[in-house]
Amino acid sequence: MMYSTRLRVINLFLLYTIVLFILVKPTTSLYFYLEGTEQKCFLEELPRDTLVVGTYKAEEWSDTQQQYIENPQLGIQITVEELPLLHRIINQKGASRGRFTFTAAESGDHAICLSTNSSGWFSNSQIKLHLDMVIGETTSEEENDKEHFSDLAQRVRDLNHRIADIRREQGYQREREAEFRDQSELTNSRVVYWTIAQLVVLGFTCLWQLQHLKGFFEAKKLV
């Protein structure tokens, strides 16, 4: 009886752990520095139909206050492109603090680039840019509908969305695995063909050398 109760407690703990892991959305949080009109880009590998929500805050260095402060006159240029086709999804100009969203139309790498609207090619302004991204966020319509559901029902919906995100990720990984397998098989077949071709050339070379040596020895009357 005690063993059964202990096993039941362990199973419940594992279940809660799995549910908590699924409900937690993958996030990316970082900050970096920009000099003048410099543009910074980074890559994010996304499965198809994945919604990405990003929030940013730009701070400019103040020589008088000797710290980074928000400048209302500062603007941020945001572009998102699908690679390698360079299909532009977002080309957005915003304030020093804002938000952007996009949905991956195709699976693969996406280039997310940010720059400032500092005037002049030789501007020496120093910008500290904070960026937070949530991958697999729910849509705005779903956010508005949250107030119509109980807390338990909303948790179930979030769980279903996370499961759908995991399924999309698994499907994308299977596609990548199939592409890698096809490429490996193609490479192996080419290696086999090249080896056979080398053997054929080597065989013809040996036959030619034997015929040449036979004729040489017959000419010298050694045979």
Disulfide bonds with the S-S distance in Angstrom:
Cys41-Cys113 2.00
